[in-house]
Amino acid sequence: MSITSSMYTGAAGLNSHSDAMGIISDNIANVNTVGFRASRANFSDVLGGLMAGSHVGAGSMIGSVQTLFAEGALLGTGNATDLAIRGDGFFVVSGTIDGVTSQYYTRAGQFQADADGFMVTAQGLRLQGYGLDGAGNLQTTPGDLQLDSSALPPTATTTAGIEANLDASQEIDPTPFDILDPGSTSDWSTSVTVYDSLGEPHQLTLFFKKTQDVPSGQWDVHVATAGSDVDPQVAQDYTELGVGTLDFDTAGALTASSLASVNVPWYGAAPASITLDFGTPTSAGGTGLDGITSYATASAATAVQQDGNGTGELTEFSITADGTIEGRYSNGQTRTLGQIVTARFLSNEGLERHGESLFAATGQSREPVLGVPGTRGHGELISGSLEGSNVDLAREFVTMIAVQRGFQSNSRTISTADEMLTELVSLKR
């Protein structure tokens, strides 16, 4: 190898170390870029000619640039649409970057809902997931994830239940029950809000009157609603919808109930049949203790429930670990709005970098395997957090020093070869 060749060998070393410094600079520049994946320069030697029958080197070059896919630190934001993946996987986004429309993959979970309800990145790429079909069920084929922000339609009440105690020590009042004066002619009452087919709320009031002490307790229950709520309307505070009997054994358990349901001709809405759940009496194989009981304590309700609801506006939504987007509505209801999918690859290192923290699939990465977060190797989603860059600044600075020393050494190789060449030329003088 000649002196001149040594200079070219040193120049090759300068070029490779300059390229390595560029990669380090890029890593450090993106230390705060969400979802950024650091790169590493892998040096390779360059073969020159033969010397004494053996190949000799001709310097170094960057043989490959390897992307490192170690996880970055989680950064809490509190914003529901900020997402991070704990474990393997990438968010799938679709759109146009640099004039190329395709699917891309990213760990940067800075999403937001656009004016049309699509979940998008800052660049307008649409997040992929399972949307809802016409029946409100999750689709089986992923696509652009669009959140349905329309109002939740009302649901008419079909079942109403009560958990309460009727005071077994209540004295029997012989005054008959009067719907025109229910408060004075009953022993206790409670109400439950129910809804008609239009989502209009109504009060269903239950008046209880004790009728028997021995050989066991017995109460009448009168079910009523406002006179103006039924068709035809009645000019009185209450109109009776049904009456029945509740029987209890000497242990206070419900043994029988004669009132199973009431029919309500709602004014301006569809008629309704409402099943009344007072618990499972012992005559029906139940314990008689899961609804209304009759112990020697004050009459009181512990819980009332019904299955209807009024119209609800979407107020907020949350995203669970499996990517399910749950909408919360002003009427207290919740509904699934969609589900995010993530992608896994046979080789993450085979992905092609496209900038904006985006990657594209290649033949080396193989095709993506789409799946639900938290299943079959797909990492779980963390809502309200972002994954930061995985750049290790300490390591980058150490590598920078090593590259700088390598650059200086190669510079010294060239200057030394130049001195030798100068010495050689001076021999002629």
Secondary structure as UniProt FT lines:
FT   HELIX           3..29
FT   TURN            30..32
FT   TURN            34..35
FT   STRAND          39..51
FT   TURN            52..53
FT   STRAND          54..67
FT   STRAND          74..76
FT   TURN            80..81
FT   STRAND          82..86
FT   STRAND          90..97
FT   TURN            98..99
FT   STRAND          100..106
FT   STRAND          112..113
FT   TURN            115..116
FT   STRAND          118..120
FT   TURN            122..123
FT   STRAND          126..130
FT   TURN            134..135
FT   STRAND          143..144
FT   STRAND          159..165
FT   TURN            168..169
FT   TURN            179..180
FT   HELIX           182..185
FT   STRAND          188..195
FT   TURN            197..198
FT   STRAND          201..212
FT   STRAND          218..226
FT   HELIX           227..229
FT   STRAND          238..248
FT   TURN            250..251
FT   STRAND          254..257
FT   STRAND          261..264
FT   TURN            267..268
FT   STRAND          272..277
FT   HELIX           282..284
FT   STRAND          292..293
FT   STRAND          300..306
FT   STRAND          314..319
FT   TURN            321..322
FT   STRAND          324..329
FT   TURN            330..331
FT   STRAND          334..340
FT   STRAND          342..344
FT   HELIX           348..350
FT   STRAND          352..355
FT   TURN            356..357
FT   STRAND          358..360
FT   TURN            363..365
FT   STRAND          369..371
FT   TURN            373..374
FT   TURN            376..377
FT   STRAND          380..383
FT   STRAND          385..387
FT   HELIX           393..426
FT   TURN            427..428
//
